Amino acid sequence: MLFAPHRLQRALCMASAALAFAAASASAGEKRFSPGPALSGRLPGSRGVVALNAQLVGDSAEDVTPVAVPVAVIDFDYQDTSGEPRNQSAEHHALMAEFMNKLRNDLAAEGKFAPVTIVCANPPCTIASMPPTALIAAAKEAGARLILCGGVHKMSTLIQWGKIQVFDLAADRLIDDKMLTFRGDTNEAWLRAEAFLVEEMRALDIAK
């Protein structure tokens, strides 16, 4: 049985609670995103050491291929409190599924990350539906170094909020915590939000 680090477990508990936010404002340290117009060997010895040193000197930085960081991209939760009369559950489910699929594909294409899939007893595997200990265990079992999780909350016809967090399992800490807003509930608005999230992940400074 995998052990869930106390700090990370507490952080995930707080993250799960944070996904129930309604009209919370982003704090000064949080970043908001407002989209614009819509878009379409050998044992050590004297000779061995000399040979190894020579090889290291000869290798240039360009010859070293960065290793992609395995990240468990957890399905985001979705909440709609807009009060709109028409039931849009099926549409939102499809939009979220497309959003998550594109996010995983784009992160993999970047080369910096290698998305991995977690397995849980009762899918969907989201931060709201899984205990922190189970989520951490599933991510480790999948070989993840990072956990990317979050959720989207539709507050009105025009405004949606997103909460994203990244946890470093190796360092046992939260390394990114952002809120974003995007106008509208269209495919274009979701595409802009996904592109912004990919940029956020690209900019992450991950300690070795």
C-alpha positions as a Markdown table, in Angstrom:
| # | Residue | x | y | z |
|---|---|---|---|---|
| 1 | Met | 0.0 | 0.0 | 0.0 |
| 2 | Leu | 1.4 | 3.3 | -1.0 |
| 3 | Phe | 1.8 | 6.0 | 1.7 |
| 4 | Ala | 0.4 | 9.4 | 1.0 |
| 5 | Pro | 2.7 | 12.2 | 2.2 |
| 6 | His | 1.0 | 14.3 | 4.9 |
| 7 | Arg | 1.7 | 17.7 | 3.3 |
| 8 | Leu | 0.5 | 16.6 | -0.2 |
| 9 | Gln | -2.5 | 14.8 | 1.3 |
| 10 | Arg | -3.6 | 18.0 | 3.1 |
| 11 | Ala | -3.0 | 20.0 | 0.0 |
| 12 | Leu | -5.2 | 17.7 | -2.1 |
| 13 | Cys | -7.9 | 17.8 | 0.6 |
| 14 | Met | -7.8 | 21.6 | 0.3 |
| 15 | Ala | -7.9 | 21.4 | -3.5 |
| 16 | Ser | -10.9 | 19.2 | -3.4 |
| 17 | Ala | -12.8 | 21.7 | -1.2 |
| 18 | Ala | -11.7 | 24.6 | -3.4 |
| 19 | Leu | -13.4 | 23.1 | -6.4 |
| 20 | Ala | -16.8 | 23.9 | -4.7 |
| 21 | Phe | -16.0 | 27.6 | -4.9 |
| 22 | Ala | -18.9 | 29.8 | -6.2 |
| 23 | Ala | -18.1 | 33.5 | -6.4 |
| 24 | Ala | -14.6 | 33.5 | -4.9 |
| 25 | Ser | -12.3 | 36.2 | -6.2 |
| 26 | Ala | -8.8 | 35.3 | -7.2 |
| 27 | Ser | -6.2 | 36.4 | -4.6 |
| 28 | Ala | -3.3 | 38.7 | -5.4 |
| 29 | Gly | -1.0 | 35.8 | -6.0 |
| 30 | Glu | -3.4 | 34.0 | -8.4 |
| 31 | Lys | -3.4 | 34.5 | -12.1 |
| 32 | Arg | -6.6 | 35.1 | -14.1 |
| 33 | Phe | -7.1 | 34.5 | -17.8 |
| 34 | Ser | -9.6 | 36.5 | -19.8 |
| 35 | Pro | -9.8 | 35.4 | -23.4 |
| 36 | Gly | -10.2 | 37.8 | -26.3 |
| 37 | Pro | -12.2 | 37.3 | -29.4 |
| 38 | Ala | -13.2 | 33.7 | -30.3 |
| 39 | Leu | -10.8 | 31.4 | -32.2 |
| 40 | Ser | -11.7 | 28.6 | -34.7 |
| 41 | Gly | 30.0 | -0.8 | -17.3 |
| 42 | Arg | 32.9 | -1.5 | -15.7 |
| 43 | Leu | 34.0 | -1.3 | -12.0 |
| 44 | Pro | 35.7 | 1.9 | -11.1 |
| 45 | Gly | 39.4 | 1.9 | -11.8 |
| 46 | Ser | 42.0 | 4.4 | -13.0 |
| 47 | Arg | 41.5 | 3.7 | -16.6 |
| 48 | Gly | 37.7 | 3.5 | -16.3 |
| 49 | Val | 37.5 | 6.8 | -14.5 |
| 50 | Val | 39.7 | 8.5 | -17.2 |
| 51 | Ala | 37.6 | 7.1 | -19.9 |
| 52 | Leu | 34.4 | 8.2 | -18.2 |
| 53 | Asn | 35.7 | 11.7 | -17.7 |
| 54 | Ala | 36.8 | 11.9 | -21.3 |
| 55 | Gln | 33.3 | 10.9 | -22.4 |
| 56 | Leu | 31.7 | 13.5 | -20.2 |
| 57 | Val | 33.9 | 16.2 | -21.5 |
| 58 | Gly | 33.2 | 15.3 | -25.0 |
| 59 | Asp | 29.4 | 15.3 | -24.6 |
| 60 | Ser | 27.8 | 18.7 | -25.3 |
| 61 | Ala | 24.6 | 20.0 | -23.7 |
| 62 | Glu | 22.9 | 19.6 | -27.1 |
| 63 | Asp | 23.5 | 15.9 | -27.1 |
| 64 | Val | 21.5 | 15.4 | -23.9 |
| 65 | Thr | 17.9 | 14.6 | -24.6 |
| 66 | Pro | 15.6 | 15.9 | -21.8 |
| 67 | Val | 13.5 | 13.3 | -20.2 |
| 68 | Ala | 9.7 | 14.0 | -20.3 |
| 69 | Val | 8.2 | 14.3 | -16.9 |
| 70 | Pro | 5.4 | 11.8 | -16.3 |
| 71 | Val | 2.2 | 13.7 | -15.3 |
| 72 | Ala | -1.1 | 12.3 | -14.2 |
| 73 | Val | -3.7 | 14.6 | -15.9 |
| 74 | Ile | -6.7 | 14.0 | -13.7 |
| 75 | Asp | -10.2 | 14.5 | -15.3 |
| 76 | Phe | -11.5 | 18.0 | -14.3 |
| 77 | Asp | -14.7 | 18.3 | -12.3 |
| 78 | Tyr | -17.5 | 20.5 | -13.7 |
| 79 | Gln | -20.2 | 22.5 | -11.8 |
| 80 | Asp | -23.0 | 24.6 | -13.3 |
| 81 | Thr | -24.8 | 27.0 | -11.1 |
| 82 | Ser | -25.8 | 29.4 | -13.9 |
| 83 | Gly | -29.5 | 28.7 | -13.5 |
| 84 | Glu | -30.1 | 28.5 | -17.2 |
| 85 | Pro | -33.4 | 26.8 | -18.0 |
| 86 | Arg | -32.1 | 24.4 | -20.6 |
| 87 | Asn | -30.3 | 21.3 | -19.4 |
| 88 | Gln | -26.8 | 21.4 | -20.9 |
| 89 | Ser | -25.3 | 18.5 | -19.0 |
| 90 | Ala | -24.6 | 16.4 | -22.1 |
| 91 | Glu | -23.0 | 19.4 | -23.9 |
| 92 | His | -20.8 | 20.2 | -21.0 |
| 93 | His | -19.8 | 16.5 | -20.6 |
| 94 | Ala | -18.7 | 16.5 | -24.3 |
| 95 | Leu | -16.9 | 19.8 | -24.0 |
| 96 | Met | -15.0 | 18.7 | -20.9 |
| 97 | Ala | -14.1 | 15.3 | -22.5 |
| 98 | Glu | -12.7 | 17.1 | -25.6 |
| 99 | Phe | -10.9 | 19.6 | -23.4 |
| 100 | Met | -9.2 | 16.9 | -21.4 |
| 101 | Asn | -8.3 | 14.9 | -24.5 |
| 102 | Lys | -6.8 | 17.9 | -26.2 |
| 103 | Leu | -4.9 | 18.9 | -23.0 |
| 104 | Arg | -3.3 | 15.5 | -22.8 |
| 105 | Asn | -2.4 | 15.4 | -26.4 |
| 106 | Asp | -0.9 | 19.0 | -26.4 |
| 107 | Leu | 1.1 | 18.3 | -23.3 |
| 108 | Ala | 2.6 | 15.1 | -24.9 |
| 109 | Ala | 3.4 | 17.0 | -28.1 |
| 110 | Glu | 5.4 | 19.6 | -26.1 |
| 111 | Gly | 7.9 | 16.9 | -25.2 |
| 112 | Lys | 8.4 | 18.3 | -21.7 |
| 113 | Phe | 5.6 | 16.1 | -20.3 |
| 114 | Ala | 4.5 | 12.5 | -20.7 |
| 115 | Pro | 0.8 | 12.2 | -19.6 |
| 116 | Val | -0.1 | 9.0 | -17.8 |
| 117 | Thr | -3.5 | 7.5 | -17.1 |
| 118 | Ile | -4.6 | 6.6 | -13.6 |
| 119 | Val | -7.0 | 3.8 | -12.7 |
| 120 | Cys | -9.7 | 4.1 | -10.0 |
| 121 | Ala | -12.4 | 1.9 | -8.7 |
| 122 | Asn | -15.3 | 4.2 | -9.7 |
| 123 | Pro | -14.7 | 6.3 | -12.7 |
| 124 | Pro | -14.6 | 9.2 | -13.5 |
| 125 | Cys | -11.3 | 9.6 | -11.6 |
| 126 | Thr | -11.5 | 13.2 | -10.4 |
| 127 | Ile | -10.3 | 15.1 | -7.4 |
| 128 | Ala | -13.8 | 15.5 | -6.1 |
| 129 | Ser | -14.7 | 11.8 | -6.4 |
| 130 | Met | -11.5 | 10.2 | -5.0 |
| 131 | Pro | -10.0 | 10.5 | -1.5 |
| 132 | Pro | -6.5 | 12.1 | -1.6 |
| 133 | Thr | -4.8 | 8.9 | -0.5 |
| 134 | Ala | -6.4 | 7.0 | -3.3 |
| 135 | Leu | -5.5 | 9.7 | -5.9 |
| 136 | Ile | -1.9 | 9.8 | -4.8 |
| 137 | Ala | -1.6 | 6.0 | -4.8 |
| 138 | Ala | -3.2 | 5.8 | -8.3 |
| 139 | Ala | -0.8 | 8.5 | -9.6 |
| 140 | Lys | 2.2 | 6.7 | -8.2 |
| 141 | Glu | 1.1 | 3.4 | -9.5 |
| 142 | Ala | 0.8 | 5.0 | -13.0 |
| 143 | Gly | 4.4 | 6.2 | -12.7 |
| 144 | Ala | 3.5 | 9.9 | -12.4 |
| 145 | Arg | 5.9 | 12.5 | -11.0 |
| 146 | Leu | 3.3 | 15.3 | -11.1 |
| 147 | Ile | -0.5 | 15.5 | -10.7 |
| 148 | Leu | -2.4 | 18.0 | -12.7 |
| 149 | Cys | -6.0 | 18.5 | -11.5 |
| 150 | Gly | -8.7 | 21.1 | -11.4 |
| 151 | Gly | -12.3 | 22.0 | -12.2 |
| 152 | Val | -14.5 | 24.4 | -14.0 |
| 153 | His | -17.5 | 26.3 | -12.6 |
| 154 | Lys | -20.0 | 27.9 | -14.8 |
| 155 | Met | -21.4 | 30.9 | -12.8 |
| 156 | Ser | -23.5 | 32.5 | -15.4 |
| 157 | Thr | -24.2 | 32.5 | -19.1 |
| 158 | Leu | -21.1 | 34.6 | -19.8 |
| 159 | Ile | -18.7 | 33.7 | -17.0 |
| 160 | Gln | -16.9 | 30.4 | -16.2 |
| 161 | Trp | -14.2 | 30.0 | -13.6 |
| 162 | Gly | -11.4 | 27.4 | -13.7 |
| 163 | Lys | -9.1 | 26.2 | -10.9 |
| 164 | Ile | -5.9 | 24.4 | -11.7 |
| 165 | Gln | -3.3 | 22.9 | -9.4 |
| 166 | Val | -0.1 | 20.9 | -10.0 |
| 167 | Phe | 1.4 | 18.7 | -7.3 |
| 168 | Asp | 4.9 | 17.3 | -7.3 |
| 169 | Leu | 4.9 | 13.8 | -5.8 |
| 170 | Ala | 8.7 | 13.6 | -5.6 |
| 171 | Ala | 9.0 | 17.0 | -3.7 |
| 172 | Asp | 5.8 | 16.4 | -1.7 |
| 173 | Arg | 4.5 | 19.9 | -2.5 |
| 174 | Leu | 2.1 | 22.1 | -4.5 |
| 175 | Ile | 4.0 | 23.8 | -7.3 |
| 176 | Asp | 1.3 | 25.6 | -9.1 |
| 177 | Asp | -2.1 | 27.0 | -8.1 |
| 178 | Lys | -4.0 | 29.3 | -10.5 |
| 179 | Met | -7.5 | 30.5 | -11.2 |
| 180 | Leu | -8.7 | 31.5 | -14.6 |
| 181 | Thr | -11.8 | 33.0 | -16.1 |
| 182 | Phe | -13.1 | 32.7 | -19.6 |
| 183 | Arg | -16.1 | 34.3 | -21.2 |
| 184 | Gly | -18.8 | 32.3 | -22.8 |
| 185 | Asp | -19.5 | 28.6 | -23.0 |
| 186 | Thr | -18.5 | 27.9 | -26.6 |
| 187 | Asn | -16.0 | 25.6 | -28.2 |
| 188 | Glu | -13.8 | 28.6 | -29.0 |
| 189 | Ala | -13.8 | 29.7 | -25.3 |
| 190 | Trp | -12.8 | 26.2 | -24.1 |
| 191 | Leu | -10.0 | 26.1 | -26.7 |
| 192 | Arg | -8.6 | 29.3 | -25.5 |
| 193 | Ala | -8.7 | 28.1 | -21.9 |
| 194 | Glu | -6.9 | 24.9 | -22.9 |
| 195 | Ala | -4.2 | 26.7 | -24.8 |
| 196 | Phe | -3.6 | 29.0 | -21.8 |
| 197 | Leu | -3.3 | 25.9 | -19.5 |
| 198 | Val | -0.7 | 24.4 | -21.8 |
| 199 | Glu | 1.3 | 27.6 | -21.7 |
| 200 | Glu | 1.1 | 27.5 | -17.9 |
| 201 | Met | 2.5 | 24.0 | -17.8 |
| 202 | Arg | 5.2 | 24.8 | -20.3 |
| 203 | Ala | 6.4 | 27.6 | -18.0 |
| 204 | Leu | 6.6 | 25.4 | -14.9 |
| 205 | Asp | 10.1 | 25.2 | -13.4 |
| 206 | Ile | 10.3 | 21.6 | -12.1 |
| 207 | Ala | 13.1 | 20.9 | -9.7 |
| 208 | Lys | 15.1 | 17.9 | -10.5 |
